Amino acid sequence: MALTFGRIARPVRIGLAVALGAALSLGAAAPASADPVAAPVKESTSIADHRVKVYELLTKDGGFFYTASETEKERAVTAHGWSVTKTPMYYLSSAPFPGGKPLYRLRWTHKASYIITGSDSEREKLVASGSFRYEGVLGYAPSAKAGKVVKIFRLTNNGRWRLAIEAHTEKILANEPGWKLDGPLLYQFTQDR
């Protein structure tokens, strides 16, 4: 399975929830075994050991891109000129856990704009439409309020999708014309441990 980023395809390591970046050569993906950047995931029974920061970036097309990979974030900034936003984002797990749900990232085929969904059926419907390309699992989120978590909402505005915590959602809706609330998505951890 390949994870696409812009127009570049990269392999996805089985068992990892987010792309850790791959060695690229002339736009072609290197085999997963040749990936010198990815560190092996240590065995752990604690979800806290697998928490990764989520980043929101603004694409040159005005879309929003989400990643939980520091390597992927840096490549988006240096290779594509995308910028990291100041939108408050928190943490997901890079590994499945009891009570966790995957968050799927899809790219709109019309421009560099991405949508995140926690629904298998929505993901399948979007891909079947031919207007979206599935890119893989962004990370795993708590599906219910448990411990130190914050609810995440999805908003839409004419071919652009955003994620935001409740307080930021209210600011976007009040101050940025055209945004509409799609509804709650899931939760994110407020702490990395």
C-alpha positions as CSV (number, residue, x, y, z in Angstrom):
1,M,0.0,0.0,0.0
2,A,1.4,3.4,-0.8
3,L,0.7,6.7,1.0
4,T,0.6,9.6,-1.3
5,F,1.7,13.1,-0.5
6,G,1.0,15.7,-3.1
7,R,2.1,13.8,-6.2
8,I,4.7,11.6,-4.5
9,A,3.9,8.0,-3.4
10,R,5.5,6.6,-0.3
11,P,5.2,3.1,1.1
12,V,3.4,2.6,4.4
13,R,4.9,0.2,7.0
14,I,2.4,-2.4,8.2
15,G,1.6,-1.7,11.8
16,L,2.4,2.0,11.8
17,A,-0.5,4.3,11.9
18,V,1.2,7.2,10.3
19,A,3.7,7.6,7.6
20,L,7.2,8.0,8.9
21,G,8.6,9.2,5.6
22,A,10.5,7.2,3.0
23,A,13.7,7.5,1.1
24,L,12.5,8.9,-2.3
25,S,14.3,8.7,-5.6
26,L,13.1,10.7,-8.5
27,G,9.5,10.6,-7.2
28,A,9.4,6.8,-6.9
29,A,8.9,5.2,-3.6
30,A,11.7,3.1,-2.1
31,P,11.0,-0.3,-0.6
32,A,9.8,-0.1,3.0
33,S,12.9,-2.2,4.1
34,A,15.1,0.5,2.6
35,D,13.6,3.3,4.8
36,P,16.6,4.7,6.8
37,V,14.5,7.3,8.6
38,A,11.8,5.1,10.3
39,A,12.6,3.9,13.7
40,P,11.2,0.5,14.8
41,V,8.2,0.7,17.0
42,K,9.0,-0.7,20.4
43,E,6.7,-3.2,22.0
44,S,4.6,-1.6,24.7
45,T,1.4,-2.1,26.5
46,S,0.8,1.6,27.2
47,I,-1.0,3.8,24.7
48,A,0.9,6.8,26.1
49,D,4.1,5.3,24.6
50,H,2.6,5.7,21.2
51,R,1.2,9.2,21.4
52,V,2.2,11.5,18.5
53,K,1.6,15.2,18.0
54,V,-0.9,16.2,15.3
55,Y,0.0,19.1,13.0
56,E,-2.2,21.2,10.7
57,L,-0.6,22.7,7.6
58,L,-2.0,25.1,5.0
59,T,-1.4,24.0,1.4
60,K,-0.6,26.3,-1.4
61,D,-4.1,25.5,-2.8
62,G,-5.6,26.9,0.4
63,G,-6.5,23.4,1.7
64,F,-5.6,21.9,5.1
65,F,-3.3,19.0,5.6
66,Y,-2.9,16.9,8.7
67,T,-0.1,14.7,9.8
68,A,1.2,13.1,13.0
69,S,4.7,12.6,11.5
70,E,7.4,15.1,12.2
71,T,9.2,13.9,9.0
72,E,6.2,14.4,6.9
73,K,5.5,17.8,8.3
74,E,9.1,19.0,7.6
75,R,8.9,17.6,4.0
76,A,5.6,19.4,3.4
77,V,7.2,22.7,4.5
78,T,10.6,22.3,2.7
79,A,9.5,20.5,-0.5
80,H,6.1,21.9,-1.0
81,G,6.2,25.3,0.7
82,W,3.2,24.5,3.0
83,S,3.0,26.3,6.3
84,V,2.2,25.0,9.8
85,T,-0.8,26.8,11.2
86,K,-1.4,27.9,14.8
87,T,-4.6,25.9,15.1
88,P,-4.4,24.1,18.5
89,M,-4.0,20.3,17.8
90,Y,-3.1,17.7,20.4
91,Y,-2.1,14.0,20.3
92,L,-3.2,10.7,18.7
93,S,-1.9,7.2,19.2
94,S,0.3,5.8,16.4
95,A,-0.9,2.3,17.4
96,P,-4.4,0.8,17.8
97,F,-5.6,0.5,21.4
98,P,-8.8,-0.8,23.1
99,G,-11.5,1.8,22.7
100,G,-9.6,3.6,20.0
101,K,-10.8,4.4,16.5
102,P,-8.7,5.1,13.4
103,L,-8.8,8.5,11.8
104,Y,-8.5,8.2,8.0
105,R,-6.8,10.8,5.8
106,L,-8.1,11.3,2.2
107,R,-6.9,13.7,-0.4
108,W,-9.3,15.6,-2.7
109,T,-8.3,14.9,-6.3
110,H,-9.1,18.4,-7.5
111,K,-6.4,20.2,-5.4
112,A,-4.2,19.7,-2.3
113,S,-7.1,19.6,0.2
114,Y,-7.5,16.8,2.7
115,I,-10.4,15.4,4.7
116,I,-10.2,13.4,7.9
117,T,-12.9,10.9,8.9
118,G,-13.4,8.4,11.6
119,S,-16.0,6.5,9.6
120,D,-15.3,3.5,7.5
121,S,-18.5,4.0,5.5
122,E,-17.7,7.7,4.8
123,R,-14.2,6.8,3.7
124,E,-15.4,4.1,1.4
125,K,-18.1,6.4,-0.1
126,L,-15.6,9.2,-0.7
127,V,-13.1,6.9,-2.4
128,A,-15.9,5.3,-4.5
129,S,-16.9,8.8,-5.7
130,G,-13.6,9.1,-7.5
131,S,-13.1,12.6,-6.0
132,F,-10.9,11.4,-3.1
133,R,-7.8,9.2,-2.7
134,Y,-7.3,7.3,0.5
135,E,-3.9,8.0,2.1
136,G,-4.0,5.9,5.2
137,V,-4.5,6.2,8.9
138,L,-3.6,9.5,10.5
139,G,-3.6,7.9,14.0
140,Y,-5.9,6.4,16.5
141,A,-8.2,8.5,18.7
142,P,-10.2,7.8,21.8
143,S,-13.8,7.3,20.7
144,A,-15.3,8.4,24.1
145,K,-14.3,10.9,26.7
146,A,-11.9,9.2,29.0
147,G,-9.2,10.9,31.0
148,K,-7.5,14.0,29.6
149,V,-9.0,14.4,26.1
150,V,-10.6,17.1,24.0
151,K,-13.4,16.8,21.5
152,I,-12.4,17.5,17.9
153,F,-14.9,18.9,15.3
154,R,-14.7,18.9,11.5
155,L,-15.7,21.9,9.5
156,T,-16.2,22.4,5.7
157,N,-15.9,25.3,3.3
158,N,-16.3,24.7,-0.4
159,G,-13.7,21.9,-0.9
160,R,-11.7,22.6,2.2
161,W,-12.0,20.7,5.5
162,R,-10.6,21.6,8.9
163,L,-10.3,20.0,12.3
164,A,-10.6,22.1,15.5
165,I,-11.2,21.8,19.2
166,E,-14.5,23.2,20.5
167,A,-13.2,26.7,21.5
168,H,-11.4,27.1,18.1
169,T,-14.4,25.8,16.2
170,E,-16.5,28.6,17.7
171,K,-13.8,31.2,16.7
172,I,-13.7,29.9,13.1
173,L,-17.5,29.9,12.7
174,A,-17.7,33.4,14.2
175,N,-14.8,35.0,12.4
176,E,-14.1,33.2,9.1
177,P,-17.0,33.4,6.6
178,G,-18.1,30.3,4.7
179,W,-17.2,27.6,7.3
180,K,-19.9,25.2,8.3
181,L,-19.8,22.6,11.1
182,D,-19.8,19.0,9.9
183,G,-20.0,17.9,13.5
184,P,-17.9,16.1,16.1
185,L,-15.2,13.7,14.9
186,L,-13.7,12.0,17.9
187,Y,-11.3,13.0,20.6
188,Q,-7.6,13.8,20.9
189,F,-5.4,13.3,24.0
190,T,-4.4,16.6,25.6
191,Q,-1.1,15.3,26.8
192,D,1.7,13.3,25.2
193,R,1.9,10.9,28.2
